[in-house]
Amino acid sequence: MKLKVSQFIKENDFPFCINHKVHTDRNAPPLHAHDFIELVYVMEGKGDHVCDGESYPLTAGDVFIINPGEQHTYIIDQKDKLEIVNCLFMPYLFDAIWLKGLGITESMDYFYVHPFLDKEERFHHCINLRGNEADQIYRMFEKMCYEYEGCQHGYESIIRLKLVQLLIELSRIYLRVTDGQSKVDIKQQERKTFIHRISGYLERHADQKLTLTALSELFGISSRHLNRIFKEETGRTVVEYIHEIRMNRAKKLLVETSEKIIIIAMEVGYDDPAFFTRLFTRKVGCSPGRYREQRALTKTNLKEENI
């Protein structure tokens, strides 16, 4: 099951929602994925969080993030319940210009992307808060709830500020938790962190003009060294990674919209539609138009089979 942000968030200009939920064995959601980011704080109770085929125990004070595309659900015993604060938002909630005005553009690449977008290292899938830390983080969630429900003048800006603060506080806690690692582990983690910063930046800016030279200047590393360590960690060069992001977004737009191919090319970051078509054909194995036709035909056949 794939959930869309429009099912929960009604305002395109402010893609954010926060609420309280109580899950039991009777109303636990089915296995599903979604196109938004979900930040969860466990208030009370216990259960298991199943994410991408792995199960993780949950208790009060746990905080975790489910990223777009990850399949997850909860398993709760009959005698138990799971009370959570559920915070949903899209990555573009944080406008680059707005962040720059706060002076945290570069630090946000760290605080937002790592460890949130790394499936293997991200909080080991969960931060376990206890005592004063748990109370502090819970109060931050509750303040966002208060602003969201009150909708007073300027509430959108206050929520953005509080969410940025919350992500930074969680990252600080994560760093304190990992302080006990060996020096070798820390060095390896720093390199992985650096790559995740770059990957996250590319994810958020893939529709813009990106060059290896500009990236190397932004992250303070030579183009050659950047490309080498990026490929060692991800198996792809920086340019290959950018094209992969754009191709995936193009495929999604081809299936879910009726936009012309020339428009889709520009939306995903290509000024030259002919180049986009050639690259798409080489990467996917067929032209954009043919891909759209094949997916439409597949959907039609599936509907006919279910009749």
ChimeraX commands (.cxc) that place a marker at each C-alpha (Angstrom):
marker #1 position 0.00,0.00,0.00 radius 0.5
marker #1 position 1.36,3.44,-0.95 radius 0.5
marker #1 position 0.06,6.48,0.94 radius 0.5
marker #1 position 0.33,9.97,-0.52 radius 0.5
marker #1 position 0.97,13.23,1.29 radius 0.5
marker #1 position -2.35,14.63,-0.03 radius 0.5
marker #1 position -4.22,12.12,2.16 radius 0.5
marker #1 position -2.90,13.79,5.31 radius 0.5
marker #1 position -1.62,17.23,4.39 radius 0.5
marker #1 position -3.94,19.64,2.59 radius 0.5
marker #1 position -1.71,22.72,2.19 radius 0.5
marker #1 position 0.93,22.55,-0.55 radius 0.5
marker #1 position 2.63,25.68,0.81 radius 0.5
marker #1 position 2.94,24.16,4.28 radius 0.5
marker #1 position 3.42,20.38,3.87 radius 0.5
marker #1 position 3.23,19.47,7.56 radius 0.5
marker #1 position 0.90,17.58,9.88 radius 0.5
marker #1 position 1.18,16.45,13.51 radius 0.5
marker #1 position -1.25,14.42,15.62 radius 0.5
marker #1 position -1.60,11.89,18.43 radius 0.5
marker #1 position -2.50,8.26,17.75 radius 0.5
marker #1 position -3.18,5.15,19.81 radius 0.5
marker #1 position -2.44,1.86,18.03 radius 0.5
marker #1 position -3.67,-1.52,19.25 radius 0.5
marker #1 position -3.67,-4.98,17.70 radius 0.5
marker #1 position -7.10,-4.10,16.24 radius 0.5
marker #1 position -6.27,-0.81,14.51 radius 0.5
marker #1 position -2.56,-1.17,13.65 radius 0.5
marker #1 position -1.99,0.08,10.10 radius 0.5
marker #1 position -1.37,-2.46,7.31 radius 0.5
marker #1 position 2.11,-2.70,5.82 radius 0.5
marker #1 position 2.51,0.50,3.82 radius 0.5
marker #1 position 4.91,3.08,2.41 radius 0.5
marker #1 position 4.43,6.79,1.74 radius 0.5
marker #1 position 5.91,9.72,-0.17 radius 0.5
marker #1 position 6.45,11.90,2.92 radius 0.5
marker #1 position 8.76,11.78,5.94 radius 0.5
marker #1 position 7.27,10.49,9.20 radius 0.5
marker #1 position 8.87,11.40,12.54 radius 0.5
marker #1 position 7.47,9.39,15.46 radius 0.5
marker #1 position 7.76,9.80,19.24 radius 0.5
marker #1 position 6.48,6.95,21.45 radius 0.5
marker #1 position 4.58,8.42,24.42 radius 0.5
marker #1 position 3.40,5.25,26.15 radius 0.5
marker #1 position 3.06,1.52,25.67 radius 0.5
marker #1 position 5.11,-0.96,23.70 radius 0.5
marker #1 position 5.11,-2.91,20.47 radius 0.5
marker #1 position 7.31,-3.79,17.52 radius 0.5
marker #1 position 8.05,-1.54,14.58 radius 0.5
marker #1 position 8.48,-3.52,11.35 radius 0.5
marker #1 position 10.45,-1.52,8.77 radius 0.5
marker #1 position 11.67,-2.90,5.44 radius 0.5
marker #1 position 11.38,-6.47,6.68 radius 0.5
marker #1 position 13.16,-6.00,10.03 radius 0.5
marker #1 position 11.51,-5.74,13.44 radius 0.5
marker #1 position 12.51,-3.34,16.23 radius 0.5
marker #1 position 11.04,-3.24,19.77 radius 0.5
marker #1 position 9.47,0.08,20.83 radius 0.5
marker #1 position 8.88,1.54,24.29 radius 0.5
marker #1 position 8.08,4.98,25.71 radius 0.5
marker #1 position 10.73,7.56,24.82 radius 0.5
marker #1 position 11.74,6.03,21.50 radius 0.5
marker #1 position 12.07,8.35,18.48 radius 0.5
marker #1 position 12.47,7.22,14.89 radius 0.5
marker #1 position 11.98,8.35,11.31 radius 0.5
marker #1 position 10.36,6.55,8.39 radius 0.5
marker #1 position 11.62,7.87,5.08 radius 0.5
marker #1 position 9.73,8.01,1.77 radius 0.5
marker #1 position 9.44,4.58,0.18 radius 0.5
marker #1 position 10.18,2.52,3.32 radius 0.5
marker #1 position 7.52,-0.09,4.06 radius 0.5
marker #1 position 6.51,-0.30,7.70 radius 0.5
marker #1 position 3.81,-1.23,10.19 radius 0.5
marker #1 position 3.39,-1.99,13.90 radius 0.5
marker #1 position 2.84,-5.31,15.66 radius 0.5
marker #1 position 1.13,-4.94,19.06 radius 0.5
marker #1 position 0.09,-7.65,21.51 radius 0.5
marker #1 position -3.56,-7.89,22.53 radius 0.5
marker #1 position -2.86,-6.67,26.04 radius 0.5
marker #1 position -0.71,-3.73,24.92 radius 0.5
marker #1 position -1.13,-0.42,23.12 radius 0.5
marker #1 position 1.19,2.09,21.49 radius 0.5
marker #1 position 0.55,5.82,22.01 radius 0.5
marker #1 position 2.56,8.01,19.64 radius 0.5
marker #1 position 3.00,11.56,18.40 radius 0.5
marker #1 position 3.05,11.38,14.61 radius 0.5
marker #1 position 4.77,14.20,12.69 radius 0.5
marker #1 position 4.46,14.13,8.88 radius 0.5
marker #1 position 6.23,16.50,6.51 radius 0.5
marker #1 position 7.75,16.82,3.07 radius 0.5
marker #1 position 11.47,17.64,2.61 radius 0.5
marker #1 position 10.60,20.93,0.86 radius 0.5
marker #1 position 9.06,22.18,4.12 radius 0.5
marker #1 position 12.56,23.57,4.67 radius 0.5
marker #1 position 13.07,26.13,1.91 radius 0.5
marker #1 position 16.75,26.62,1.02 radius 0.5
marker #1 position 16.45,30.43,1.09 radius 0.5
marker #1 position 14.71,30.31,4.47 radius 0.5
marker #1 position 17.43,28.08,5.90 radius 0.5
marker #1 position 20.12,30.33,4.49 radius 0.5
marker #1 position 18.53,33.25,6.30 radius 0.5
marker #1 position 18.92,31.32,9.54 radius 0.5
marker #1 position 22.57,30.67,8.72 radius 0.5
marker #1 position 22.18,26.88,8.88 radius 0.5
marker #1 position 22.13,25.86,5.22 radius 0.5
marker #1 position 25.28,23.77,5.39 radius 0.5
marker #1 position 24.73,22.45,8.90 radius 0.5
marker #1 position 21.22,21.36,7.90 radius 0.5
marker #1 position 22.79,18.97,5.40 radius 0.5
marker #1 position 24.35,17.27,8.40 radius 0.5
marker #1 position 21.60,17.59,10.97 radius 0.5
marker #1 position 18.81,16.70,8.58 radius 0.5
marker #1 position 20.41,14.10,6.35 radius 0.5
marker #1 position 22.52,12.23,8.87 radius 0.5
marker #1 position 21.51,10.09,10.53 radius 0.5
marker #1 position 17.94,10.36,9.26 radius 0.5
marker #1 position 18.38,9.09,5.70 radius 0.5
marker #1 position 20.84,6.27,6.29 radius 0.5
marker #1 position 18.98,2.97,6.53 radius 0.5
marker #1 position 21.89,1.19,8.25 radius 0.5
marker #1 position 23.15,3.86,10.66 radius 0.5
marker #1 position 20.08,6.02,11.22 radius 0.5
marker #1 position 19.79,5.90,15.05 radius 0.5
marker #1 position 20.18,2.13,14.59 radius 0.5
marker #1 position 16.57,2.68,13.45 radius 0.5
marker #1 position 15.67,4.33,16.76 radius 0.5
marker #1 position 16.92,6.73,19.46 radius 0.5
marker #1 position 16.00,5.55,22.94 radius 0.5
marker #1 position 15.32,8.62,25.06 radius 0.5
marker #1 position 14.95,8.41,28.82 radius 0.5
marker #1 position 14.64,10.84,31.73 radius 0.5
marker #1 position 15.22,14.55,31.08 radius 0.5
marker #1 position 16.08,14.00,27.41 radius 0.5
marker #1 position 12.78,12.22,26.83 radius 0.5
marker #1 position 10.86,15.01,28.58 radius 0.5
marker #1 position 12.72,17.69,26.60 radius 0.5
marker #1 position 12.01,16.11,23.23 radius 0.5
marker #1 position 8.38,15.35,24.15 radius 0.5
marker #1 position 7.82,19.02,25.07 radius 0.5
marker #1 position 9.14,20.05,21.65 radius 0.5
marker #1 position 6.65,17.75,19.94 radius 0.5
marker #1 position 3.84,19.11,22.12 radius 0.5
marker #1 position 4.73,22.71,21.30 radius 0.5
marker #1 position 4.45,21.91,17.59 radius 0.5
marker #1 position 1.06,20.26,18.28 radius 0.5
marker #1 position -0.10,23.39,20.10 radius 0.5
marker #1 position 0.92,25.66,17.22 radius 0.5
marker #1 position -0.53,23.33,14.57 radius 0.5
marker #1 position -3.90,23.02,16.30 radius 0.5
marker #1 position -4.12,26.74,17.17 radius 0.5
marker #1 position -3.24,28.04,13.68 radius 0.5
marker #1 position -2.44,31.46,15.10 radius 0.5
marker #1 position -0.71,34.11,13.01 radius 0.5
marker #1 position 2.81,32.95,12.09 radius 0.5
marker #1 position 2.29,29.36,13.26 radius 0.5
marker #1 position 3.91,27.97,10.10 radius 0.5
marker #1 position 7.19,29.80,10.79 radius 0.5
marker #1 position 7.18,28.75,14.44 radius 0.5
marker #1 position 6.65,25.10,13.52 radius 0.5
marker #1 position 9.47,25.21,10.96 radius 0.5
marker #1 position 11.80,26.69,13.57 radius 0.5
marker #1 position 10.80,24.16,16.20 radius 0.5
marker #1 position 11.15,21.22,13.82 radius 0.5
marker #1 position 14.65,22.34,12.81 radius 0.5
marker #1 position 15.52,22.70,16.49 radius 0.5
marker #1 position 14.11,19.25,17.20 radius 0.5
marker #1 position 16.17,17.62,14.45 radius 0.5
marker #1 position 19.32,19.34,15.69 radius 0.5
marker #1 position 18.66,18.25,19.29 radius 0.5
marker #1 position 18.12,14.65,18.17 radius 0.5
marker #1 position 21.37,14.75,16.23 radius 0.5
marker #1 position 23.21,16.06,19.28 radius 0.5
marker #1 position 21.81,13.20,21.34 radius 0.5
marker #1 position 22.83,10.74,18.64 radius 0.5
marker #1 position 26.38,12.10,18.67 radius 0.5
marker #1 position 26.58,11.74,22.45 radius 0.5
marker #1 position 25.34,8.16,22.20 radius 0.5
marker #1 position 28.04,7.31,19.64 radius 0.5
marker #1 position 30.89,9.02,21.54 radius 0.5
marker #1 position 32.00,5.64,22.88 radius 0.5
marker #1 position 32.98,4.34,19.46 radius 0.5
marker #1 position 36.62,3.48,18.76 radius 0.5
marker #1 position 38.77,5.95,16.82 radius 0.5
marker #1 position 38.67,3.66,13.80 radius 0.5
marker #1 position 34.87,3.52,13.96 radius 0.5
marker #1 position 34.68,7.29,14.30 radius 0.5
marker #1 position 36.92,7.85,11.27 radius 0.5
marker #1 position 34.82,5.48,9.18 radius 0.5
marker #1 position 31.64,7.09,10.48 radius 0.5
marker #1 position 32.92,10.58,9.62 radius 0.5
marker #1 position 33.49,9.48,6.05 radius 0.5
marker #1 position 30.05,7.88,5.83 radius 0.5
marker #1 position 28.53,11.00,7.38 radius 0.5
marker #1 position 30.26,13.16,4.78 radius 0.5
marker #1 position 28.89,11.02,1.94 radius 0.5
marker #1 position 25.40,11.13,3.45 radius 0.5
marker #1 position 25.60,14.91,3.62 radius 0.5
marker #1 position 26.41,15.02,-0.08 radius 0.5
marker #1 position 23.77,12.41,-0.95 radius 0.5
marker #1 position 21.13,14.33,0.96 radius 0.5
marker #1 position 22.12,17.56,-0.73 radius 0.5
marker #1 position 21.83,15.89,-4.15 radius 0.5
marker #1 position 18.41,14.45,-3.25 radius 0.5
marker #1 position 17.08,17.89,-2.37 radius 0.5
marker #1 position 18.69,19.79,-5.26 radius 0.5
marker #1 position 18.66,17.23,-8.09 radius 0.5
marker #1 position 16.28,19.38,-10.16 radius 0.5
marker #1 position 18.81,22.22,-10.17 radius 0.5
marker #1 position 22.02,22.66,-12.15 radius 0.5
marker #1 position 24.69,20.65,-10.34 radius 0.5
marker #1 position 28.35,20.38,-11.27 radius 0.5
marker #1 position 31.18,18.47,-9.67 radius 0.5
marker #1 position 33.18,21.69,-9.42 radius 0.5
marker #1 position 30.41,23.51,-7.56 radius 0.5
marker #1 position 29.90,20.57,-5.21 radius 0.5
marker #1 position 33.60,20.29,-4.44 radius 0.5
marker #1 position 33.73,24.00,-3.57 radius 0.5
marker #1 position 30.61,23.72,-1.40 radius 0.5
marker #1 position 31.91,20.75,0.58 radius 0.5
marker #1 position 35.57,21.81,0.65 radius 0.5
marker #1 position 37.11,18.88,-1.19 radius 0.5
marker #1 position 38.77,18.39,-4.59 radius 0.5
marker #1 position 36.57,17.16,-7.42 radius 0.5
marker #1 position 38.77,14.11,-7.96 radius 0.5
marker #1 position 38.77,13.11,-4.29 radius 0.5
marker #1 position 35.02,13.74,-3.98 radius 0.5
marker #1 position 34.23,11.51,-6.93 radius 0.5
marker #1 position 36.60,8.77,-5.73 radius 0.5
marker #1 position 35.26,8.44,-2.17 radius 0.5
marker #1 position 31.66,8.89,-3.33 radius 0.5
marker #1 position 32.03,5.94,-5.72 radius 0.5
marker #1 position 33.79,3.84,-3.08 radius 0.5
marker #1 position 30.89,4.37,-0.66 radius 0.5
marker #1 position 27.93,4.24,-3.06 radius 0.5
marker #1 position 29.18,2.32,-6.08 radius 0.5
marker #1 position 28.32,5.27,-8.36 radius 0.5
marker #1 position 29.98,8.50,-9.37 radius 0.5
marker #1 position 28.36,11.77,-8.31 radius 0.5
marker #1 position 27.03,12.36,-11.82 radius 0.5
marker #1 position 25.65,8.80,-12.03 radius 0.5
marker #1 position 23.90,9.35,-8.69 radius 0.5
marker #1 position 22.32,12.61,-9.90 radius 0.5
marker #1 position 21.06,10.93,-13.08 radius 0.5
marker #1 position 19.65,8.05,-11.03 radius 0.5
marker #1 position 17.65,10.43,-8.81 radius 0.5
marker #1 position 16.35,12.30,-11.84 radius 0.5
marker #1 position 15.42,9.13,-13.74 radius 0.5
marker #1 position 13.46,7.78,-10.77 radius 0.5
marker #1 position 11.56,11.05,-10.45 radius 0.5
marker #1 position 10.92,11.15,-14.19 radius 0.5
marker #1 position 9.47,7.62,-14.12 radius 0.5
marker #1 position 7.18,8.62,-11.27 radius 0.5
marker #1 position 5.97,11.73,-13.16 radius 0.5
marker #1 position 5.45,9.76,-16.37 radius 0.5
marker #1 position 3.19,7.30,-14.56 radius 0.5
marker #1 position 1.36,9.64,-12.20 radius 0.5
marker #1 position 0.86,12.72,-14.41 radius 0.5
marker #1 position -0.10,13.56,-17.98 radius 0.5
marker #1 position 2.58,16.25,-18.30 radius 0.5
marker #1 position 4.38,16.48,-21.63 radius 0.5
marker #1 position 7.81,14.90,-21.74 radius 0.5
marker #1 position 9.47,18.26,-22.38 radius 0.5
marker #1 position 7.93,19.57,-19.13 radius 0.5
marker #1 position 8.96,16.48,-17.15 radius 0.5
marker #1 position 12.51,16.82,-18.46 radius 0.5
marker #1 position 12.73,20.36,-17.09 radius 0.5
marker #1 position 11.04,19.45,-13.80 radius 0.5
marker #1 position 13.65,16.80,-13.01 radius 0.5
marker #1 position 16.60,19.00,-13.98 radius 0.5
marker #1 position 17.26,18.68,-17.73 radius 0.5
marker #1 position 17.18,21.80,-19.93 radius 0.5
marker #1 position 17.62,19.73,-23.10 radius 0.5
marker #1 position 14.61,17.39,-23.69 radius 0.5
marker #1 position 16.48,15.53,-26.45 radius 0.5
marker #1 position 19.34,14.73,-24.08 radius 0.5
marker #1 position 16.83,13.65,-21.43 radius 0.5
marker #1 position 15.12,11.29,-23.89 radius 0.5
marker #1 position 18.43,9.74,-25.00 radius 0.5
marker #1 position 19.61,9.29,-21.43 radius 0.5
marker #1 position 16.27,7.90,-20.26 radius 0.5
marker #1 position 16.25,5.41,-23.15 radius 0.5
marker #1 position 19.78,4.28,-22.31 radius 0.5
marker #1 position 19.16,3.97,-18.57 radius 0.5
marker #1 position 15.64,2.49,-18.63 radius 0.5
marker #1 position 15.70,0.56,-21.90 radius 0.5
marker #1 position 12.91,2.42,-23.67 radius 0.5
marker #1 position 11.90,6.00,-24.48 radius 0.5
marker #1 position 9.89,8.08,-21.95 radius 0.5
marker #1 position 6.81,7.89,-24.16 radius 0.5
marker #1 position 7.09,4.12,-24.48 radius 0.5
marker #1 position 7.64,3.76,-20.72 radius 0.5
marker #1 position 4.43,5.70,-20.05 radius 0.5
marker #1 position 2.51,3.53,-22.54 radius 0.5
marker #1 position 3.83,0.30,-21.02 radius 0.5
marker #1 position 2.93,1.33,-17.47 radius 0.5
marker #1 position -0.54,2.45,-18.56 radius 0.5
marker #1 position -1.07,-0.89,-20.32 radius 0.5
marker #1 position 0.10,-2.80,-17.25 radius 0.5
marker #1 position -2.39,-0.90,-15.08 radius 0.5
marker #1 position -5.21,-1.62,-17.52 radius 0.5
marker #1 position -4.41,-5.32,-17.60 radius 0.5
marker #1 position -4.32,-5.51,-13.81 radius 0.5
marker #1 position -7.72,-3.83,-13.58 radius 0.5
marker #1 position -9.19,-6.27,-16.09 radius 0.5
marker #1 position -7.78,-9.23,-14.14 radius 0.5
marker #1 position -9.44,-7.95,-10.95 radius 0.5
marker #1 position -12.86,-7.52,-12.58 radius 0.5
marker link #1:1,2 radius 0.2
marker link #1:2,3 radius 0.2
marker link #1:3,4 radius 0.2
marker link #1:4,5 radius 0.2
marker link #1:5,6 radius 0.2
marker link #1:6,7 radius 0.2
marker link #1:7,8 radius 0.2
marker link #1:8,9 radius 0.2
marker link #1:9,10 radius 0.2
marker link #1:10,11 radius 0.2
marker link #1:11,12 radius 0.2
marker link #1:12,13 radius 0.2
marker link #1:13,14 radius 0.2
marker link #1:14,15 radius 0.2
marker link #1:15,16 radius 0.2
marker link #1:16,17 radius 0.2
marker link #1:17,18 radius 0.2
marker link #1:18,19 radius 0.2
marker link #1:19,20 radius 0.2
marker link #1:20,21 radius 0.2
marker link #1:21,22 radius 0.2
marker link #1:22,23 radius 0.2
marker link #1:23,24 radius 0.2
marker link #1:24,25 radius 0.2
marker link #1:25,26 radius 0.2
marker link #1:26,27 radius 0.2
marker link #1:27,28 radius 0.2
marker link #1:28,29 radius 0.2
marker link #1:29,30 radius 0.2
marker link #1:30,31 radius 0.2
marker link #1:31,32 radius 0.2
marker link #1:32,33 radius 0.2
marker link #1:33,34 radius 0.2
marker link #1:34,35 radius 0.2
marker link #1:35,36 radius 0.2
marker link #1:36,37 radius 0.2
marker link #1:37,38 radius 0.2
marker link #1:38,39 radius 0.2
marker link #1:39,40 radius 0.2
marker link #1:40,41 radius 0.2
marker link #1:41,42 radius 0.2
marker link #1:42,43 radius 0.2
marker link #1:43,44 radius 0.2
marker link #1:44,45 radius 0.2
marker link #1:45,46 radius 0.2
marker link #1:46,47 radius 0.2
marker link #1:47,48 radius 0.2
marker link #1:48,49 radius 0.2
marker link #1:49,50 radius 0.2
marker link #1:50,51 radius 0.2
marker link #1:51,52 radius 0.2
marker link #1:52,53 radius 0.2
marker link #1:53,54 radius 0.2
marker link #1:54,55 radius 0.2
marker link #1:55,56 radius 0.2
marker link #1:56,57 radius 0.2
marker link #1:57,58 radius 0.2
marker link #1:58,59 radius 0.2
marker link #1:59,60 radius 0.2
marker link #1:60,61 radius 0.2
marker link #1:61,62 radius 0.2
marker link #1:62,63 radius 0.2
marker link #1:63,64 radius 0.2
marker link #1:64,65 radius 0.2
marker link #1:65,66 radius 0.2
marker link #1:66,67 radius 0.2
marker link #1:67,68 radius 0.2
marker link #1:68,69 radius 0.2
marker link #1:69,70 radius 0.2
marker link #1:70,71 radius 0.2
marker link #1:71,72 radius 0.2
marker link #1:72,73 radius 0.2
marker link #1:73,74 radius 0.2
marker link #1:74,75 radius 0.2
marker link #1:75,76 radius 0.2
marker link #1:76,77 radius 0.2
marker link #1:77,78 radius 0.2
marker link #1:78,79 radius 0.2
marker link #1:79,80 radius 0.2
marker link #1:80,81 radius 0.2
marker link #1:81,82 radius 0.2
marker link #1:82,83 radius 0.2
marker link #1:83,84 radius 0.2
marker link #1:84,85 radius 0.2
marker link #1:85,86 radius 0.2
marker link #1:86,87 radius 0.2
marker link #1:87,88 radius 0.2
marker link #1:88,89 radius 0.2
marker link #1:89,90 radius 0.2
marker link #1:90,91 radius 0.2
marker link #1:91,92 radius 0.2
marker link #1:92,93 radius 0.2
marker link #1:93,94 radius 0.2
marker link #1:94,95 radius 0.2
marker link #1:95,96 radius 0.2
marker link #1:96,97 radius 0.2
marker link #1:97,98 radius 0.2
marker link #1:98,99 radius 0.2
marker link #1:99,100 radius 0.2
marker link #1:100,101 radius 0.2
marker link #1:101,102 radius 0.2
marker link #1:102,103 radius 0.2
marker link #1:103,104 radius 0.2
marker link #1:104,105 radius 0.2
marker link #1:105,106 radius 0.2
marker link #1:106,107 radius 0.2
marker link #1:107,108 radius 0.2
marker link #1:108,109 radius 0.2
marker link #1:109,110 radius 0.2
marker link #1:110,111 radius 0.2
marker link #1:111,112 radius 0.2
marker link #1:112,113 radius 0.2
marker link #1:113,114 radius 0.2
marker link #1:114,115 radius 0.2
marker link #1:115,116 radius 0.2
marker link #1:116,117 radius 0.2
marker link #1:117,118 radius 0.2
marker link #1:118,119 radius 0.2
marker link #1:119,120 radius 0.2
marker link #1:120,121 radius 0.2
marker link #1:121,122 radius 0.2
marker link #1:122,123 radius 0.2
marker link #1:123,124 radius 0.2
marker link #1:124,125 radius 0.2
marker link #1:125,126 radius 0.2
marker link #1:126,127 radius 0.2
marker link #1:127,128 radius 0.2
marker link #1:128,129 radius 0.2
marker link #1:129,130 radius 0.2
marker link #1:130,131 radius 0.2
marker link #1:131,132 radius 0.2
marker link #1:132,133 radius 0.2
marker link #1:133,134 radius 0.2
marker link #1:134,135 radius 0.2
marker link #1:135,136 radius 0.2
marker link #1:136,137 radius 0.2
marker link #1:137,138 radius 0.2
marker link #1:138,139 radius 0.2
marker link #1:139,140 radius 0.2
marker link #1:140,141 radius 0.2
marker link #1:141,142 radius 0.2
marker link #1:142,143 radius 0.2
marker link #1:143,144 radius 0.2
marker link #1:144,145 radius 0.2
marker link #1:145,146 radius 0.2
marker link #1:146,147 radius 0.2
marker link #1:147,148 radius 0.2
marker link #1:148,149 radius 0.2
marker link #1:149,150 radius 0.2
marker link #1:150,151 radius 0.2
marker link #1:151,152 radius 0.2
marker link #1:152,153 radius 0.2
marker link #1:153,154 radius 0.2
marker link #1:154,155 radius 0.2
marker link #1:155,156 radius 0.2
marker link #1:156,157 radius 0.2
marker link #1:157,158 radius 0.2
marker link #1:158,159 radius 0.2
marker link #1:159,160 radius 0.2
marker link #1:160,161 radius 0.2
marker link #1:161,162 radius 0.2
marker link #1:162,163 radius 0.2
marker link #1:163,164 radius 0.2
marker link #1:164,165 radius 0.2
marker link #1:165,166 radius 0.2
marker link #1:166,167 radius 0.2
marker link #1:167,168 radius 0.2
marker link #1:168,169 radius 0.2
marker link #1:169,170 radius 0.2
marker link #1:170,171 radius 0.2
marker link #1:171,172 radius 0.2
marker link #1:172,173 radius 0.2
marker link #1:173,174 radius 0.2
marker link #1:174,175 radius 0.2
marker link #1:175,176 radius 0.2
marker link #1:176,177 radius 0.2
marker link #1:177,178 radius 0.2
marker link #1:178,179 radius 0.2
marker link #1:179,180 radius 0.2
marker link #1:180,181 radius 0.2
marker link #1:181,182 radius 0.2
marker link #1:182,183 radius 0.2
marker link #1:183,184 radius 0.2
marker link #1:184,185 radius 0.2
marker link #1:185,186 radius 0.2
marker link #1:186,187 radius 0.2
marker link #1:187,188 radius 0.2
marker link #1:188,189 radius 0.2
marker link #1:189,190 radius 0.2
marker link #1:190,191 radius 0.2
marker link #1:191,192 radius 0.2
marker link #1:192,193 radius 0.2
marker link #1:193,194 radius 0.2
marker link #1:194,195 radius 0.2
marker link #1:195,196 radius 0.2
marker link #1:196,197 radius 0.2
marker link #1:197,198 radius 0.2
marker link #1:198,199 radius 0.2
marker link #1:199,200 radius 0.2
marker link #1:200,201 radius 0.2
marker link #1:201,202 radius 0.2
marker link #1:202,203 radius 0.2
marker link #1:203,204 radius 0.2
marker link #1:204,205 radius 0.2
marker link #1:205,206 radius 0.2
marker link #1:206,207 radius 0.2
marker link #1:207,208 radius 0.2
marker link #1:208,209 radius 0.2
marker link #1:209,210 radius 0.2
marker link #1:210,211 radius 0.2
marker link #1:211,212 radius 0.2
marker link #1:212,213 radius 0.2
marker link #1:213,214 radius 0.2
marker link #1:214,215 radius 0.2
marker link #1:215,216 radius 0.2
marker link #1:216,217 radius 0.2
marker link #1:217,218 radius 0.2
marker link #1:218,219 radius 0.2
marker link #1:219,220 radius 0.2
marker link #1:220,221 radius 0.2
marker link #1:221,222 radius 0.2
marker link #1:222,223 radius 0.2
marker link #1:223,224 radius 0.2
marker link #1:224,225 radius 0.2
marker link #1:225,226 radius 0.2
marker link #1:226,227 radius 0.2
marker link #1:227,228 radius 0.2
marker link #1:228,229 radius 0.2
marker link #1:229,230 radius 0.2
marker link #1:230,231 radius 0.2
marker link #1:231,232 radius 0.2
marker link #1:232,233 radius 0.2
marker link #1:233,234 radius 0.2
marker link #1:234,235 radius 0.2
marker link #1:235,236 radius 0.2
marker link #1:236,237 radius 0.2
marker link #1:237,238 radius 0.2
marker link #1:238,239 radius 0.2
marker link #1:239,240 radius 0.2
marker link #1:240,241 radius 0.2
marker link #1:241,242 radius 0.2
marker link #1:242,243 radius 0.2
marker link #1:243,244 radius 0.2
marker link #1:244,245 radius 0.2
marker link #1:245,246 radius 0.2
marker link #1:246,247 radius 0.2
marker link #1:247,248 radius 0.2
marker link #1:248,249 radius 0.2
marker link #1:249,250 radius 0.2
marker link #1:250,251 radius 0.2
marker link #1:251,252 radius 0.2
marker link #1:252,253 radius 0.2
marker link #1:253,254 radius 0.2
marker link #1:254,255 radius 0.2
marker link #1:255,256 radius 0.2
marker link #1:256,257 radius 0.2
marker link #1:257,258 radius 0.2
marker link #1:258,259 radius 0.2
marker link #1:259,260 radius 0.2
marker link #1:260,261 radius 0.2
marker link #1:261,262 radius 0.2
marker link #1:262,263 radius 0.2
marker link #1:263,264 radius 0.2
marker link #1:264,265 radius 0.2
marker link #1:265,266 radius 0.2
marker link #1:266,267 radius 0.2
marker link #1:267,268 radius 0.2
marker link #1:268,269 radius 0.2
marker link #1:269,270 radius 0.2
marker link #1:270,271 radius 0.2
marker link #1:271,272 radius 0.2
marker link #1:272,273 radius 0.2
marker link #1:273,274 radius 0.2
marker link #1:274,275 radius 0.2
marker link #1:275,276 radius 0.2
marker link #1:276,277 radius 0.2
marker link #1:277,278 radius 0.2
marker link #1:278,279 radius 0.2
marker link #1:279,280 radius 0.2
marker link #1:280,281 radius 0.2
marker link #1:281,282 radius 0.2
marker link #1:282,283 radius 0.2
marker link #1:283,284 radius 0.2
marker link #1:284,285 radius 0.2
marker link #1:285,286 radius 0.2
marker link #1:286,287 radius 0.2
marker link #1:287,288 radius 0.2
marker link #1:288,289 radius 0.2
marker link #1:289,290 radius 0.2
marker link #1:290,291 radius 0.2
marker link #1:291,292 radius 0.2
marker link #1:292,293 radius 0.2
marker link #1:293,294 radius 0.2
marker link #1:294,295 radius 0.2
marker link #1:295,296 radius 0.2
marker link #1:296,297 radius 0.2
marker link #1:297,298 radius 0.2
marker link #1:298,299 radius 0.2
marker link #1:299,300 radius 0.2
marker link #1:300,301 radius 0.2
marker link #1:301,302 radius 0.2
marker link #1:302,303 radius 0.2
marker link #1:303,304 radius 0.2
marker link #1:304,305 radius 0.2
marker link #1:305,306 radius 0.2
marker link #1:306,307 radius 0.2
view
